[in-house]
């Protein structure tokens, strides 16, 4: 598949990355001395964790304004990808529900990716429960989008039904996240698996369906999950201090998977409506 670079979208992505980096430093400078006074994340501080078997490998400095610097700023890969996707050109309109022609769907997908990056950065910076909530909020927004968008070729399925289901499901997940936070990993994993399976099951016969891109996205997420596990199991071969963090690679590969899925959506849609 021939790849065409859209330099305007790349520029916007880089600009969003720089602005979000500045924002993280600004938030840390203004509120960094308050993190210890706030409820802590359920799996950040080993000595206080409600989930002691899973702790991020990067050393948490309880006295720092940015408690996990590498995990914080690697989260912003998502901001770059999300901002770039929003600014890519739109295809011609059609009766089909499509992320490549619908501004509302594209903005929703891109914004979900951006929220994931900002929420994750805030969580690793503050190691607080509200940061953890913001982090998983974005993950749910993306995964529910993948699930609901996989149903796009079902007869009579439209943007209105998508929106209603999207809001209801996310509201239920956020309720569970607040009152049963330790369920968050299992729920996210189930949503991602369901979304990818539905994408293949519901759309495999669609013209232009790219099984290679779906597998590439799944492989990126699979490798990211392996690195996440290695990082959480006391780091294995990753460093406690420094850039070589398994969780940072999880951020990178997760952002890549979001971009690859968009390429799949775009390729399938263009084939269906006859665009080059």
N, C-alpha and C positions, 0 to 999 in steps of 0.2 A: 504494500500500500504506500503510495506516494504521500509524503508529509509536506505540507505547506506551512511555513512559519508566518504567523500574523504578528508583525512587529509592534503594532499598536497595542494588541492585547498583552503581549509580553511586557511592553513598557508599563502598562497599567498594573500588571501583576508585580513587577519590581517596585513600582511606586507604592503599592499597597503594602508590600513587605517592609519597605523602609519606614512608612508611616506607622505600621503596627509595632515595629521594633522601638521606635521613639515612644509610642504609647505605653509599651511595657515598662520602659525606663521611667516614664513620668509617673505611672501608677505606683511603681516600686518606691520612688522617691517620696511620694506623698503619703502612702499608706503602709510602707514596709515595716514601720515600727509597731503596727497594730496586729500583725498576723498572729502573734502568740496569744493575744487576748480573744481571738475568735475560735469557734469550734473547729477542731482539726479534721483533716480528711481521714477517712476510715482505714486507709492503707498507705500512709506516708511515713509516719513516725514509728519505727519498729518497737520502741519501748511502750508506746501507747496504742498501738494499732488494734483495731477490732478484727483485722484480717492478717495475722502475723505471718502466714505462709507466703504472702504476696506483697513484697515491698519493692519499689523501684530501686535499682541498683545505685544510681547516682547518689552520692552522699548528700543528705539533707542538712543544711546549716540552719539551725533554728534561730540564729541571731541575725541572719542576713536578710536584706530586703528582697533579694531574689534567691530563694532557698535552693533551687536546682537550676542553675543557669543553662546548662546544655539542653536539658529536657524542655526548659522554657522556650528558648529561641528556636529550637528545631520544630516546635509546634507550628511555627509561622510558615512552614512549607504549605500548609493548607490555605493560608491567606493568599499566597501567591497564586495557587491553582484556582481557587474560587473566584478571585478578582479577574483573572485572565479569562476564565470560561464565560463569565458574564459579558465580557467585552468582545467576544468572538462574533463574526458576522452571522446574521440570522438568514435562514433559508426562506424560500418562497412559501407563502401560506397555502395550506391545504385543509381538507376536512379532518385529517388525522391529527390526533393529539400528539404533539411532538415538542420535546425540549429544544430542538434546533430551530423551530419557527415561533414558538410561544415565548414571549418575553416574561410572562408571569412564572412559567415553569422553569425557565432558565435562571431567572433571578432567585427563585426559591432554592434550586439546586446549588447555585453558586454561593448564596448567602448561608446555606446550611454548612457548606465546606468552610467558609470564612468563620462562622460562629464556632465550629469545631476547633479551628486553629487558635482563636482568641481565648476560648474557654479552656483549652488544654494548657496554653501558655500561662493563663491566670492560675490554674490549679497547681502547676509545677512551681510557679513563682511564690505562691502564698502557702501551699500545703494546707489549705483550709477546706472545710466541708462545703462552703458555698462555691469555692473554686472547683471542687470535685463535681458538684451539681452542674455548674456551667460547662465543664468538660464533657460530661456524659450527655447533656442536653444536645450538643451538636452532633454527637455520635448517633443518637436516636433520630435526629432530624434527617441525617443522611441515609441511614439504614431503612427508615420507614419510606423515604422517597424511593429508594431502589425497589422496595417491595411493591409499592403502589404503582410505580411507573411500569413495572413488568406486566401489569394487567392492561396496558394501553390498547391492545388489539382485540380485547373482548368486546362483542357487540353491545352498543348502547352505553359503553363506559366513556365518560367525558370528564372535562376539567372540574365540573361541579361535584361529581361523585368522588373524584380524586381528592378534592379539597376537603370535603366533609370527612372522608375516611382518614385523611392525613391528620386533621385536627383532633379527631376523636382518639385515634391510636396514640398520638404523641401525648395527649392529655393524660391518658391512662398510664403510659410509661413514666411520665414525670411524677405522677402520684406515687407510683411504686418506687421511683428513684428517691423520693424524699423520705418515705416511711420504711422502705426496705432496701437501703443502698447496696447491700452486699449481693443483691440479685442482678446488679447492673451488667456484669460481664456476661453472664449466661444469657440474659435477654438480648444483649447486643449481638452476641455470636449467633443466636437462633435467628434473629432478624436478617443478618447478612446471608446466612446459609439459605434461608427461605427466599430471600430476594434473588439470589443467583440461580437457584433451582427454578423459580417461577419464570425468570427471564428466559431460560432455555426451554422450559416446558411450554410456555405460552407463545413464544415468538420464534421458535426454531424453524418454522416453515415460512416465515416472512421473507420476502425478497431482500437480499443483501444482508441477512443475519450473519454476523461475524462471530463464529464460535471461537476463532483464534483470539479475538480481543476479549471475549468473556473469560476465556481460560487465562489470558495474560493478567486480567484484573484479579481473578481468583488466585492465581499463583503469587501475585504481588502481596495480596492479603494473607495468603497462607505462609509465605516466608516471613512477613511482618509478624504474624502471630507466633511463629517459632522463635524469632528473636525476642519478642515480648516475654515469652515464657523463660528463655535463657536469662534475660535481664532480671526478671523477678525472682528467679531461683538463686538469689545472692550473687547475681551477676555472672557466674560461671567464668568466662574469660574476658568479660568487660571490666573497664576501669571503674573505681569508685569515684575518682576525681579526674576530669578531663573530657575530651570530646568523644572518646570511643565508648558510646553508650548504646546498648541494645534498644532502649526505648526511643532514642533519637532516630534510629533506623526504622523503627515501627512507624514513627511520624512520617518519615520520608516515603516509605513504601505505601502507606495508607493514602497519602496525597497523590502519589502516582496512580494508584488504583482508581481513584475518583476521576482523574483525567482520562485514563484508558476507557473507563465505562462511558464517559461522554463521547469519546471517539467512536465507540461501538454504537451508541444511540444515533449519532450523526450519520454514520455510514449506512445504517439500516434505513433510516428515514430517507436519505438521498436516493438510495436504490429504489425505494417504494414509490417515490414521486418522479423518478426519472431525471434527477439532477446529476450533473457531472461532479 
